[in-house]
């Protein structure tokens, strides 16, 4: 019950944000986001999306193998494309990741570990995004840096509170590791999988590289979207705004990824002295680019659905044949026709006739 309520709150929250944007900025920015897209920009965004998908799938392979699960790069790419398509086409933005985690877990016979592998894989990407975002937002002139200077005392209090909370969480985890409860066992398992899945010497360089390439690809897609929307701002000026939009995309309140991204981009462009309408148009173009880049996932869905239906049809046909097929006759053995006619064995027939 609680999960369904939370799912509906996420969808309604994303819908409310989009409705507010429509009320404040009108439909023009959304329609412009569709009109300004041309073939070369769409092709470039699709190519960038293919690159980020391959590196995301490779990151997933590294984490899964670190946890002792088998996962081929080819299968991971197909599953990742399917997940991206489902995330973009369905409300919530995470159903695709749930699907690939459960599917892989069933194939490997360990759904729990597979789910944790997907969580760790996505967490690795978020860590790189958060690190890059905080670094840029604290060093490059942007609306966020302006707000930080204006409210320095409040920001310091929040930062100290966050640091204390993190320290308490780490201390609690350390104490729980020494207990014998199920929670303690879960904490030990989680920490062990973080070490083997993310921090192992054979894994972390590749995971870091893959996450960096994926982040660069998302930023490049945003640049293409901004240029298609008519923005001529420099990359230095756009970088903090784009990272802020990517951070907003991590918020679990959206409809297929739409909602916070558009709101934050519109605010950031307006606060940076650019047009809020242009910021919203840029976010819309980015959303279209992301959806088009995920379309190969639709092919994966259709192909696997057709294969499953063919398999089910074959099974039904075999069952039908077995249901109507006559019972196989007993093998014919040497004996008289009379013995075979009455179902007697040759030995009994010989005994009856006295032969």
Protein Blocks (a to p, Z undefined) as FASTA:
>chain_A
ZZmmmmmmmmmmmmmmmmmmmmmnojmlmmmmmmmpcfklmmmmmmmmmmmmmmmmmmmm
mmmmmnopacdfklmmmmmmmmmmmmmmpghjlmmmmmmmmmmmmmnopaklmmmmmmmm
mmmmmmmmmmmmmmmmmmggcfklmmmmmmmmmmmmmmmmmmmmmmmmmmmmmmmmmmmb
fklmmmmmmmmmmmmmmmpmklmmmmmmmmmmmmmmmmmmmmmmmmmnopabdfklmmmm
mmmmmmmmmpccdeehiajlmmmmmmmmmmnopafklmmmmmmmmmmmmmmmmmmmmmmm
mmmmmmmmmmmmmmmmmmmmmmmpccddddddeddfklmmnopafklmmmmnoZZ
